[in-house]
Amino acid sequence: MTEAECPRLLSGCRTKYDTVRGNWVLLAPERAIKLDEIGAAILAETDGERSLGGILDALVAKYNAPREQIAGDVVKFLTSLRDRRMLEVT
Amino acid sequence: MAWTAPTIEEVTCGMEINMYF
């Protein structure tokens, strides 16, 4: 996954805040994944329009961590969602 | 909030999944 590529959730996949349990979940047809706050923050920036580079820019501005560290974690996270057929990269 | 590596926890219990839908 390169910084020029644009990740987006597949249709039918959406994030939702579970008010009962107080955490974010990623819902797909008949599937659910619990997210932590960082995962939810990544997906909040993943709007289908922004490139991976743009997503990283936004997260680097928000969190006090080296871009290299954030990039590694974000790519690993998004790749795991792609492997689960919840996300595509164009 | 400090940056930490994001975690993913797949919900495997069918009843729990149904609670979200």
Backbone of each chain as nested JSON, in Angstrom:
{
  "chains": [
    {"id": "A", "residues": [
      {"number": 1, "name": "MET", "atoms": {"N": [0.862, -1.19, 0.0], "CA": [0.0, 0.0, 0.0], "C": [0.899, 1.242, 0.0]}},
      {"number": 2, "name": "THR", "atoms": {"N": [0.715, 2.094, -1.021], "CA": [1.541, 3.296, -1.104], "C": [0.743, 4.514, -0.63]}},
      {"number": 3, "name": "GLU", "atoms": {"N": [1.454, 5.593, -0.368], "CA": [0.788, 6.793, 0.16], "C": [-0.113, 7.458, -0.871]}},
      {"number": 4, "name": "ALA", "atoms": {"N": [0.073, 7.12, -2.151], "CA": [-0.772, 7.714, -3.187], "C": [-2.104, 6.98, -3.319]}},
      {"number": 5, "name": "GLU", "atoms": {"N": [-2.162, 5.772, -2.778], "CA": [-3.383, 4.976, -2.92], "C": [-4.455, 5.442, -1.936]}},
      {"number": 6, "name": "CYS", "atoms": {"N": [-5.696, 5.144, -2.316], "CA": [-6.836, 5.653, -1.557], "C": [-7.63, 4.481, -0.965]}},
      {"number": 7, "name": "PRO", "atoms": {"N": [-7.544, 4.276, 0.347], "CA": [-8.316, 3.188, 0.959], "C": [-9.744, 3.628, 1.251]}},
      {"number": 8, "name": "ARG", "atoms": {"N": [-10.673, 2.713, 1.129], "CA": [-12.048, 3.031, 1.529], "C": [-12.769, 1.759, 1.95]}},
      {"number": 9, "name": "LEU", "atoms": {"N": [-13.703, 1.946, 2.869], "CA": [-14.496, 0.811, 3.333], "C": [-15.404, 0.349, 2.203]}},
      {"number": 10, "name": "LEU", "atoms": {"N": [-15.6, -0.949, 2.106], "CA": [-16.5, -1.484, 1.099], "C": [-17.939, -1.144, 1.472]}},
      {"number": 11, "name": "SER", "atoms": {"N": [-18.809, -1.139, 0.471], "CA": [-20.205, -0.832, 0.754], "C": [-20.764, -1.886, 1.707]}},
      {"number": 12, "name": "GLY", "atoms": {"N": [-21.572, -1.436, 2.629], "CA": [-22.101, -2.349, 3.641], "C": [-21.274, -2.38, 4.9]}},
      {"number": 13, "name": "CYS", "atoms": {"N": [-20.101, -1.736, 4.869], "CA": [-19.25, -1.662, 6.061], "C": [-19.327, -0.255, 6.633]}},
      {"number": 14, "name": "ARG", "atoms": {"N": [-19.495, -0.158, 7.935], "CA": [-19.578, 1.163, 8.561], "C": [-19.151, 1.062, 10.012]}},
      {"number": 15, "name": "THR", "atoms": {"N": [-18.712, 2.19, 10.542], "CA": [-18.351, 2.222, 11.955], "C": [-19.553, 2.702, 12.764]}},
      {"number": 16, "name": "LYS", "atoms": {"N": [-19.607, 2.244, 13.993], "CA": [-20.713, 2.62, 14.871], "C": [-20.188, 2.67, 16.302]}},
      {"number": 17, "name": "TYR", "atoms": {"N": [-20.652, 3.666, 17.05], "CA": [-20.259, 3.733, 18.457], "C": [-21.269, 2.947, 19.277]}},
      {"number": 18, "name": "ASP", "atoms": {"N": [-20.779, 1.963, 20.002], "CA": [-21.642, 1.131, 20.839], "C": [-21.793, 1.811, 22.193]}},
      {"number": 19, "name": "THR", "atoms": {"N": [-22.918, 2.462, 22.375], "CA": [-23.108, 3.243, 23.602], "C": [-23.213, 2.347, 24.832]}},
      {"number": 20, "name": "VAL", "atoms": {"N": [-23.662, 1.116, 24.651], "CA": [-23.809, 0.211, 25.794], "C": [-22.438, -0.177, 26.348]}},
      {"number": 21, "name": "ARG", "atoms": {"N": [-21.539, -0.55, 25.442], "CA": [-20.218, -1.022, 25.877], "C": [-19.174, 0.086, 25.857]}},
      {"number": 22, "name": "GLY", "atoms": {"N": [-19.522, 1.211, 25.243], "CA": [-18.586, 2.33, 25.24], "C": [-17.383, 2.117, 24.349]}},
      {"number": 23, "name": "ASN", "atoms": {"N": [-17.594, 1.445, 23.206], "CA": [-16.478, 1.306, 22.27], "C": [-16.989, 1.365, 20.835]}},
      {"number": 24, "name": "TRP", "atoms": {"N": [-16.044, 1.508, 19.916], "CA": [-16.379, 1.561, 18.499], "C": [-16.356, 0.161, 17.909]}},
      {"number": 25, "name": "VAL", "atoms": {"N": [-17.245, -0.065, 16.961], "CA": [-17.24, -1.33, 16.235], "C": [-17.289, -1.031, 14.741]}},
      {"number": 26, "name": "LEU", "atoms": {"N": [-16.714, -1.926, 13.978], "CA": [-16.814, -1.871, 12.523], "C": [-17.76, -2.985, 12.116]}},
      {"number": 27, "name": "LEU", "atoms": {"N": [-18.855, -2.594, 11.481], "CA": [-19.88, -3.564, 11.12], "C": [-19.831, -3.856, 9.629]}},
      {"number": 28, "name": "ALA", "atoms": {"N": [-19.931, -5.121, 9.29], "CA": [-20.087, -5.575, 7.918], "C": [-21.244, -6.565, 7.955]}},
      {"number": 29, "name": "PRO", "atoms": {"N": [-21.781, -6.934, 6.797], "CA": [-22.914, -7.864, 6.832], "C": [-22.627, -9.105, 7.682]}},
      {"number": 30, "name": "GLU", "atoms": {"N": [-23.369, -9.231, 8.773], "CA": [-23.281, -10.379, 9.687], "C": [-21.909, -10.545, 10.317]}},
      {"number": 31, "name": "ARG", "atoms": {"N": [-21.136, -9.464, 10.365], "CA": [-19.822, -9.517, 11.007], "C": [-19.611, -8.239, 11.802]}},
      {"number": 32, "name": "ALA", "atoms": {"N": [-18.803, -8.348, 12.83], "CA": [-18.502, -7.173, 13.645], "C": [-17.077, -7.279, 14.171]}},
      {"number": 33, "name": "ILE", "atoms": {"N": [-16.417, -6.132, 14.226], "CA": [-15.058, -6.053, 14.757], "C": [-15.022, -4.932, 15.777]}},
      {"number": 34, "name": "LYS", "atoms": {"N": [-14.498, -5.229, 16.945], "CA": [-14.353, -4.188, 17.964], "C": [-13.079, -3.4, 17.689]}},
      {"number": 35, "name": "LEU", "atoms": {"N": [-13.21, -2.08, 17.742], "CA": [-12.073, -1.197, 17.492], "C": [-11.682, -0.483, 18.78]}},
      {"number": 36, "name": "ASP", "atoms": {"N": [-10.412, -0.108, 18.877], "CA": [-10.033, 0.799, 19.958], "C": [-10.08, 2.231, 19.411]}},
      {"number": 37, "name": "GLU", "atoms": {"N": [-9.737, 3.191, 20.255], "CA": [-9.88, 4.591, 19.841], "C": [-8.982, 4.939, 18.665]}},
      {"number": 38, "name": "ILE", "atoms": {"N": [-7.811, 4.328, 18.607], "CA": [-6.896, 4.613, 17.499], "C": [-7.465, 4.06, 16.19]}},
      {"number": 39, "name": "GLY", "atoms": {"N": [-7.979, 2.842, 16.24], "CA": [-8.582, 2.255, 15.042], "C": [-9.752, 3.089, 14.546]}},
      {"number": 40, "name": "ALA", "atoms": {"N": [-10.577, 3.555, 15.481], "CA": [-11.716, 4.401, 15.108], "C": [-11.233, 5.717, 14.514]}},
      {"number": 41, "name": "ALA", "atoms": {"N": [-10.138, 6.26, 15.063], "CA": [-9.593, 7.527, 14.551], "C": [-9.067, 7.344, 13.128]}},
      {"number": 42, "name": "ILE", "atoms": {"N": [-8.442, 6.208, 12.862], "CA": [-7.939, 5.937, 11.506], "C": [-9.109, 5.872, 10.524]}},
      {"number": 43, "name": "LEU", "atoms": {"N": [-10.157, 5.153, 10.902], "CA": [-11.295, 5.005, 9.991], "C": [-12.072, 6.31, 9.849]}},
      {"number": 44, "name": "ALA", "atoms": {"N": [-12.012, 7.17, 10.862], "CA": [-12.671, 8.473, 10.75], "C": [-12.008, 9.316, 9.66]}},
      {"number": 45, "name": "GLU", "atoms": {"N": [-10.716, 9.089, 9.446], "CA": [-9.992, 9.829, 8.401], "C": [-10.093, 9.128, 7.047]}},
      {"number": 46, "name": "THR", "atoms": {"N": [-10.527, 7.875, 7.066], "CA": [-10.611, 7.081, 5.838], "C": [-11.982, 7.307, 5.217]}},
      {"number": 47, "name": "ASP", "atoms": {"N": [-12.082, 8.386, 4.429], "CA": [-13.391, 8.78, 3.904], "C": [-13.61, 8.347, 2.462]}},
      {"number": 48, "name": "GLY", "atoms": {"N": [-12.649, 7.615, 1.909], "CA": [-12.792, 7.165, 0.531], "C": [-12.28, 8.167, -0.48]}},
      {"number": 49, "name": "GLU", "atoms": {"N": [-12.049, 9.394, -0.03], "CA": [-11.55, 10.444, -0.92], "C": [-10.063, 10.694, -0.679]}},
      {"number": 50, "name": "ARG", "atoms": {"N": [-9.664, 10.531, 0.563], "CA": [-8.311, 10.894, 0.967], "C": [-7.336, 9.745, 0.698]}},
      {"number": 51, "name": "SER", "atoms": {"N": [-6.157, 10.098, 0.242], "CA": [-5.131, 9.079, 0.02], "C": [-4.529, 8.656, 1.357]}},
      {"number": 52, "name": "LEU", "atoms": {"N": [-3.795, 7.566, 1.319], "CA": [-3.12, 7.12, 2.542], "C": [-2.204, 8.224, 3.072]}},
      {"number": 53, "name": "GLY", "atoms": {"N": [-1.527, 8.926, 2.163], "CA": [-0.655, 10.021, 2.594], "C": [-1.433, 11.107, 3.323]}},
      {"number": 54, "name": "GLY", "atoms": {"N": [-2.619, 11.425, 2.81], "CA": [-3.459, 12.434, 3.46], "C": [-3.952, 11.976, 4.819]}},
      {"number": 55, "name": "ILE", "atoms": {"N": [-4.281, 10.704, 4.919], "CA": [-4.716, 10.137, 6.205], "C": [-3.577, 10.233, 7.218]}},
      {"number": 56, "name": "LEU", "atoms": {"N": [-2.372, 9.896, 6.763], "CA": [-1.212, 9.956, 7.667], "C": [-0.94, 11.392, 8.098]}},
      {"number": 57, "name": "ASP", "atoms": {"N": [-1.069, 12.335, 7.16], "CA": [-0.859, 13.749, 7.505], "C": [-1.803, 14.166, 8.64]}},
      {"number": 58, "name": "ALA", "atoms": {"N": [-3.07, 13.767, 8.501], "CA": [-4.07, 14.151, 9.505], "C": [-3.751, 13.527, 10.861]}},
      {"number": 59, "name": "LEU", "atoms": {"N": [-3.329, 12.272, 10.842], "CA": [-3.052, 11.582, 12.109], "C": [-1.776, 12.102, 12.763]}},
      {"number": 60, "name": "VAL", "atoms": {"N": [-0.777, 12.424, 11.942], "CA": [0.474, 12.97, 12.489], "C": [0.202, 14.319, 13.153]}},
      {"number": 61, "name": "ALA", "atoms": {"N": [-0.715, 15.1, 12.552], "CA": [-1.053, 16.404, 13.13], "C": [-1.815, 16.25, 14.442]}},
      {"number": 62, "name": "LYS", "atoms": {"N": [-2.506, 15.138, 14.583], "CA": [-3.37, 14.928, 15.749], "C": [-2.629, 14.258, 16.905]}},
      {"number": 63, "name": "TYR", "atoms": {"N": [-1.687, 13.389, 16.563], "CA": [-0.992, 12.611, 17.593], "C": [0.488, 12.955, 17.602]}},
      {"number": 64, "name": "ASN", "atoms": {"N": [1.032, 12.961, 18.758], "CA": [2.442, 13.292, 18.904], "C": [3.279, 12.02, 18.792]}},
      {"number": 65, "name": "ALA", "atoms": {"N": [3.454, 11.578, 17.552], "CA": [4.247, 10.372, 17.317], "C": [4.934, 10.507, 15.966]}},
      {"number": 66, "name": "PRO", "atoms": {"N": [6.069, 9.844, 15.783], "CA": [6.779, 9.931, 14.496], "C": [5.914, 9.403, 13.351]}},
      {"number": 67, "name": "ARG", "atoms": {"N": [5.99, 10.089, 12.218], "CA": [5.203, 9.673, 11.051], "C": [5.495, 8.222, 10.668]}},
      {"number": 68, "name": "GLU", "atoms": {"N": [6.757, 7.835, 10.794], "CA": [7.146, 6.472, 10.414], "C": [6.409, 5.437, 11.269]}},
      {"number": 69, "name": "GLN", "atoms": {"N": [6.288, 5.731, 12.554], "CA": [5.6, 4.806, 13.464], "C": [4.109, 4.733, 13.122]}},
      {"number": 70, "name": "ILE", "atoms": {"N": [3.503, 5.905, 12.923], "CA": [2.077, 5.946, 12.592], "C": [1.832, 5.242, 11.259]}},
      {"number": 71, "name": "ALA", "atoms": {"N": [2.697, 5.502, 10.275], "CA": [2.519, 4.895, 8.95], "C": [2.559, 3.372, 9.039]}},
      {"number": 72, "name": "GLY", "atoms": {"N": [3.506, 2.846, 9.788], "CA": [3.617, 1.394, 9.917], "C": [2.379, 0.784, 10.542]}},
      {"number": 73, "name": "ASP", "atoms": {"N": [1.886, 1.418, 11.599], "CA": [0.702, 0.899, 12.289], "C": [-0.55, 1.015, 11.417]}},
      {"number": 74, "name": "VAL", "atoms": {"N": [-0.678, 2.14, 10.714], "CA": [-1.873, 2.36, 9.888], "C": [-1.914, 1.374, 8.722]}},
      {"number": 75, "name": "VAL", "atoms": {"N": [-0.778, 1.176, 8.071], "CA": [-0.746, 0.242, 6.942], "C": [-1.077, -1.173, 7.414]}},
      {"number": 76, "name": "LYS", "atoms": {"N": [-0.538, -1.554, 8.558], "CA": [-0.825, -2.891, 9.098], "C": [-2.317, -3.031, 9.418]}},
      {"number": 77, "name": "PHE", "atoms": {"N": [-2.885, -1.991, 10.012], "CA": [-4.307, -1.994, 10.381], "C": [-5.192, -2.077, 9.134]}},
      {"number": 78, "name": "LEU", "atoms": {"N": [-4.926, -1.215, 8.157], "CA": [-5.762, -1.195, 6.955], "C": [-5.599, -2.481, 6.15]}},
      {"number": 79, "name": "THR", "atoms": {"N": [-4.392, -3.02, 6.129], "CA": [-4.163, -4.278, 5.415], "C": [-4.962, -5.411, 6.041]}},
      {"number": 80, "name": "SER", "atoms": {"N": [-5.044, -5.417, 7.367], "CA": [-5.806, -6.481, 8.032], "C": [-7.295, -6.356, 7.707]}},
      {"number": 81, "name": "LEU", "atoms": {"N": [-7.78, -5.126, 7.522], "CA": [-9.182, -4.948, 7.126], "C": [-9.387, -5.362, 5.67]}},
      {"number": 82, "name": "ARG", "atoms": {"N": [-8.386, -5.093, 4.843], "CA": [-8.491, -5.524, 3.44], "C": [-8.494, -7.048, 3.364]}},
      {"number": 83, "name": "ASP", "atoms": {"N": [-7.669, -7.684, 4.178], "CA": [-7.634, -9.15, 4.196], "C": [-8.981, -9.73, 4.619]}},
      {"number": 84, "name": "ARG", "atoms": {"N": [-9.724, -8.958, 5.432], "CA": [-11.049, -9.413, 5.878], "C": [-12.146, -9.0, 4.897]}},
      {"number": 85, "name": "ARG", "atoms": {"N": [-11.758, -8.45, 3.757], "CA": [-12.705, -8.007, 2.725], "C": [-13.671, -6.947, 3.259]}},
      {"number": 86, "name": "MET", "atoms": {"N": [-13.129, -6.034, 4.046], "CA": [-13.938, -4.927, 4.545], "C": [-13.476, -3.603, 3.95]}},
      {"number": 87, "name": "LEU", "atoms": {"N": [-12.349, -3.631, 3.254], "CA": [-11.75, -2.399, 2.759], "C": [-11.101, -2.682, 1.415]}},
      {"number": 88, "name": "GLU", "atoms": {"N": [-11.143, -1.674, 0.545], "CA": [-10.435, -1.799, -0.728], "C": [-9.501, -0.613, -0.89]}},
      {"number": 89, "name": "VAL", "atoms": {"N": [-8.499, -0.791, -1.723], "CA": [-7.519, 0.267, -1.96], "C": [-7.461, 0.515, -3.456]}},
      {"number": 90, "name": "THR", "atoms": {"N": [-7.655, 1.781, -3.853], "CA": [-7.651, 2.087, -5.284], "C": [-6.556, 3.086, -5.606]}}
    ]},
    {"id": "B", "residues": [
      {"number": 1, "name": "MET", "atoms": {"N": [-4.436, 12.446, 23.267], "CA": [-4.288, 11.01, 23.462], "C": [-3.014, 10.538, 22.769]}},
      {"number": 2, "name": "ALA", "atoms": {"N": [-2.294, 9.662, 23.412], "CA": [-1.049, 9.164, 22.843], "C": [-1.337, 8.134, 21.762]}},
      {"number": 3, "name": "TRP", "atoms": {"N": [-0.426, 8.055, 20.816], "CA": [-0.572, 7.07, 19.745], "C": [-0.165, 5.697, 20.25]}},
      {"number": 4, "name": "THR", "atoms": {"N": [-1.008, 4.725, 19.992], "CA": [-0.664, 3.327, 20.26], "C": [-1.083, 2.522, 19.042]}},
      {"number": 5, "name": "ALA", "atoms": {"N": [-0.466, 1.371, 18.855], "CA": [-0.831, 0.536, 17.711], "C": [-2.291, 0.118, 17.844]}},
      {"number": 6, "name": "PRO", "atoms": {"N": [-3.084, 0.309, 16.791], "CA": [-4.51, -0.035, 16.878], "C": [-4.715, -1.54, 16.993]}},
      {"number": 7, "name": "THR", "atoms": {"N": [-5.742, -1.904, 17.727], "CA": [-6.057, -3.322, 17.892], "C": [-7.364, -3.643, 17.178]}},
      {"number": 8, "name": "ILE", "atoms": {"N": [-7.477, -4.887, 16.772], "CA": [-8.696, -5.384, 16.128], "C": [-9.131, -6.626, 16.874]}},
      {"number": 9, "name": "GLU", "atoms": {"N": [-10.378, -6.626, 17.294], "CA": [-10.913, -7.803, 17.987], "C": [-12.159, -8.267, 17.244]}},
      {"number": 10, "name": "GLU", "atoms": {"N": [-12.015, -9.351, 16.519], "CA": [-13.152, -9.859, 15.745], "C": [-14.164, -10.483, 16.694]}},
      {"number": 11, "name": "VAL", "atoms": {"N": [-15.423, -10.109, 16.523], "CA": [-16.492, -10.683, 17.339], "C": [-16.89, -12.01, 16.702]}},
      {"number": 12, "name": "THR", "atoms": {"N": [-16.72, -13.093, 17.43], "CA": [-16.984, -14.416, 16.86], "C": [-18.294, -15.011, 17.35]}},
      {"number": 13, "name": "CYS", "atoms": {"N": [-18.836, -14.46, 18.422], "CA": [-20.081, -14.997, 18.976], "C": [-21.27, -14.475, 18.164]}},
      {"number": 14, "name": "GLY", "atoms": {"N": [-22.027, -15.387, 17.577], "CA": [-23.155, -14.991, 16.743], "C": [-24.179, -14.152, 17.479]}},
      {"number": 15, "name": "MET", "atoms": {"N": [-24.426, -14.498, 18.734], "CA": [-25.412, -13.731, 19.502], "C": [-24.929, -12.308, 19.73]}},
      {"number": 16, "name": "GLU", "atoms": {"N": [-23.628, -12.168, 19.969], "CA": [-23.086, -10.826, 20.191], "C": [-23.142, -10.012, 18.897]}},
      {"number": 17, "name": "ILE", "atoms": {"N": [-22.843, -10.653, 17.767], "CA": [-22.921, -9.958, 16.48], "C": [-24.344, -9.465, 16.246]}},
      {"number": 18, "name": "ASN", "atoms": {"N": [-25.316, -10.315, 16.541], "CA": [-26.715, -9.939, 16.314], "C": [-27.13, -8.725, 17.133]}},
      {"number": 19, "name": "MET", "atoms": {"N": [-26.468, -8.528, 18.268], "CA": [-26.826, -7.383, 19.112], "C": [-26.509, -6.059, 18.417]}},
      {"number": 20, "name": "TYR", "atoms": {"N": [-25.573, -6.101, 17.466], "CA": [-25.203, -4.869, 16.764], "C": [-26.139, -4.576, 15.599]}},
      {"number": 21, "name": "PHE", "atoms": {"N": [-26.943, -5.564, 15.23], "CA": [-27.829, -5.383, 14.088], "C": [-29.272, -5.458, 14.556]}}
    ]}
  ]
}
